[in-house]
Amino acid sequence: MNKSSKSEDLRVRRTRKLVWEALMELILERDFDFVTVNDICERAMVHRTTFYNHFQDKFDLLASGMATMYEEFTTELASPLEAYERLDPDHPPAYFVQLFQHILDNKLFYTAMLTGRGVNPFRERLLSYLTQVSLQRLKYVQSKLGSARIPLEMTACFYAGAIISTATWWANEGFRETPTQISHHLIHLISYGTTGLFKSVGQTPVTEIPLIQEDSETDLRSAQHPPQGHF
């Protein structure tokens, strides 16, 4: 790539970045339906002709940005299934911390997508993805431990919904906790339920009643060493 081409590429990337960030800021101020291309161009300080050189309309801009972020999300969070066999409430797994770190690194986007108005399609897509991934991981655990006491599909929806709701609360609170802290809170809720909220209540993981029915030999081991959780 020659110097001229590199310069052109930088200008394109800068323009797309400016209009994308302008849209995210505007979504936090008002419903997406009431955001116009003029609003976006004024906020980004680019001409309408420049905008239309890159996007057909505001819907094209939104769809393009969401697709890019979705690809980044799924790529960054890919990890071996073996990493999900156990949950330790006192040590949040790396993939949970990575998930919330990704959200923090892109906090303008996720604040707009999770708390903004008129942009539910991305939230729904994220929920669907997390549900599918959770189900895949639960099926892996089931293959190791046996049949489940609770439908895996229901459990997967629960995990995915918990992650999205936690991320939404985190964004609304201004990302005050670190990714590790928010992961720790979520794992404790999953592992202990509401009984672990108060120091005066003994912290006995709800997962001591395993979601996966284990064989008799495993049951004996579980009685001696209660499981820390499965995911």
C-alpha positions in Angstrom: 0.0 0.0 0.0 1.5 3.4 -1.0 1.5 6.5 1.1 -1.6 8.0 -0.7 -3.6 4.8 -0.1 -2.6 4.7 3.6 -3.7 8.3 4.1 -7.0 7.6 2.4 -7.5 4.5 4.6 -6.9 6.5 7.7 -9.4 9.2 6.6 -12.0 6.5 6.0 -11.4 4.9 9.4 -11.5 8.3 11.1 -14.8 9.3 9.4 -16.5 6.0 10.2 -15.3 6.2 13.8 -16.6 9.8 14.2 -20.1 9.1 12.8 -20.3 5.9 14.9 -19.4 7.6 18.1 -21.8 10.4 17.3 -24.6 7.9 16.8 -23.8 6.2 20.2 -23.9 9.5 22.0 -27.2 10.5 20.4 -28.8 7.2 21.3 -28.1 7.9 24.9 -29.9 11.2 24.6 -33.0 10.2 22.7 -34.7 7.4 21.0 -33.0 6.0 17.9 -36.2 6.7 15.9 -35.8 10.4 16.5 -32.1 10.6 15.5 -31.5 11.9 12.0 -28.6 11.8 9.6 -28.3 15.5 10.1 -28.0 15.1 13.8 -25.2 12.5 13.3 -23.3 14.7 10.8 -23.5 17.7 13.1 -22.3 15.8 16.1 -19.5 14.2 14.1 -18.7 17.4 12.2 -18.8 15.7 8.8 -20.7 16.6 5.7 -23.9 14.7 4.7 -22.2 13.8 1.4 -19.3 12.3 3.3 -21.8 10.3 5.4 -23.5 8.9 2.4 -20.2 8.0 0.8 -19.9 5.4 3.6 -23.5 4.5 4.7 -26.9 4.3 3.0 -28.7 5.7 6.1 -28.6 5.6 9.9 -29.9 2.0 9.9 -27.0 1.0 7.7 -24.6 2.7 10.1 -26.1 1.0 13.1 -26.2 -2.4 11.5 -22.5 -2.1 10.4 -21.3 -1.0 13.8 -23.3 -3.8 15.6 -21.9 -6.4 13.2 -18.4 -5.3 13.8 -18.8 -5.3 17.6 -20.6 -8.6 17.6 -17.7 -10.2 15.7 -15.2 -8.7 18.2 -17.2 -9.9 21.1 -17.5 -13.5 19.8 -13.8 -13.6 18.8 -12.4 -12.2 22.0 -14.4 -14.5 24.2 -13.8 -17.8 22.4 -12.1 -20.3 24.8 -11.9 -24.1 25.2 -14.9 -25.9 26.7 -12.8 -27.5 29.3 -12.5 -24.0 31.0 -16.2 -24.2 32.0 -16.4 -27.4 33.9 -16.3 -25.8 37.4 -17.0 -22.4 38.9 -15.2 -21.2 42.0 -17.2 -18.5 43.7 -14.1 -17.0 45.2 -12.1 -17.0 42.0 -14.0 -15.6 39.0 -13.1 -17.6 35.8 -10.9 -15.8 33.3 -13.6 -15.9 30.6 -16.1 -13.9 32.8 -13.4 -11.3 33.5 -12.6 -11.1 29.8 -16.3 -10.6 29.0 -16.7 -7.7 31.3 -13.3 -6.3 30.3 -14.5 -6.3 26.7 -17.7 -4.4 27.7 -15.6 -1.8 29.7 -13.2 -1.3 26.8 -16.2 -0.5 24.6 -18.3 1.2 27.3 -19.8 3.9 25.0 -21.2 1.2 22.7 -22.5 -1.1 25.4 -24.0 1.8 27.4 -25.9 2.8 24.3 -26.9 -0.7 23.4 -27.9 -1.9 26.8 -29.4 1.3 28.3 -30.1 3.4 25.2 -33.5 3.7 23.6 -34.7 2.0 20.4 -31.8 -0.4 19.9 -33.1 -3.6 21.3 -32.0 -5.8 18.3 -28.4 -5.9 19.5 -29.4 -6.7 23.1 -31.6 -9.5 21.7 -28.7 -10.8 19.5 -26.3 -10.7 22.4 -28.8 -12.6 24.6 -29.3 -15.2 21.9 -25.5 -15.7 21.5 -24.8 -16.0 25.2 -27.7 -18.5 25.6 -26.3 -20.6 22.8 -22.8 -20.5 24.2 -24.1 -21.3 27.7 -26.1 -24.3 26.4 -23.0 -25.6 24.6 -21.0 -25.4 27.8 -23.7 -27.1 29.8 -24.0 -29.9 27.3 -20.2 -30.4 27.7 -20.6 -30.6 31.5 -23.5 -33.0 31.0 -21.4 -35.3 28.9 -18.9 -35.5 31.8 -21.3 -35.8 34.7 -24.7 -37.2 33.5 -28.2 -36.1 33.1 -29.4 -32.7 34.4 -32.1 -32.1 37.1 -33.2 -28.9 35.4 -33.7 -28.4 31.6 -30.4 -27.2 30.1 -32.2 -24.8 27.9 -33.8 -23.1 30.9 -30.4 -22.9 32.7 -28.7 -21.5 29.7 -31.4 -18.7 29.4 -30.9 -18.0 33.1 -27.1 -17.6 32.8 -27.4 -15.4 29.7 -30.1 -13.2 31.2 -28.0 -12.8 34.4 -25.0 -11.7 32.4 -27.0 -9.2 30.3 -28.8 -7.8 33.4 -25.6 -7.5 35.3 -23.9 -5.7 32.4 -26.8 -3.3 32.1 -26.8 -2.5 35.8 -23.0 -2.0 35.6 -23.4 0.4 32.7 -26.2 2.4 34.5 -23.9 2.7 37.5 -21.1 4.1 35.5 -18.8 1.0 35.5 -17.7 1.7 39.1 -16.6 -1.9 39.7 -13.7 -3.4 37.9 -14.3 -6.4 35.5 -12.9 -8.7 38.2 -15.2 -7.3 40.9 -18.3 -7.5 38.8 -17.4 -11.1 37.8 -16.9 -11.9 41.4 -20.4 -10.5 42.3 -22.1 -12.4 39.5 -20.4 -15.8 40.3 -21.4 -15.4 43.9 -25.0 -14.8 43.0 -25.0 -17.8 40.6 -23.3 -20.0 43.2 -25.0 -19.0 46.4 -28.2 -17.3 45.4 -29.6 -14.7 47.8 -28.4 -16.7 50.8 -24.9 -15.4 50.1 -25.9 -11.7 50.2 -25.5 -11.3 53.9 -22.5 -12.0 56.1 -24.6 -13.4 58.9 -26.0 -16.1 56.7 -23.8 -19.2 56.1 -22.5 -19.4 52.5 -23.6 -22.8 51.4 -23.5 -22.9 47.6 -26.9 -23.6 46.0 -24.9 -25.8 43.6 -24.3 -28.3 46.4 -27.5 -29.6 45.0 -26.0 -30.2 41.6 -27.8 -29.3 38.4 -26.2 -32.4 36.8 -27.2 -35.8 38.2 -24.0 -37.7 38.8 -23.4 -41.4 39.0 -23.2 -43.1 42.4 -19.4 -43.0 42.5 -19.4 -39.3 41.7 -22.2 -38.7 44.2 -20.0 -40.2 46.9 -17.1 -37.9 46.0 -19.5 -34.9 45.9 -20.7 -35.7 49.4 -17.1 -35.6 50.6 -16.2 -32.6 48.4 -19.2 -30.5 47.5 -19.1 -29.1 44.0 -18.2 -25.4 43.4 -20.6 -25.1 40.6 -20.9 -25.9 36.9 -21.1 -23.7 33.9 
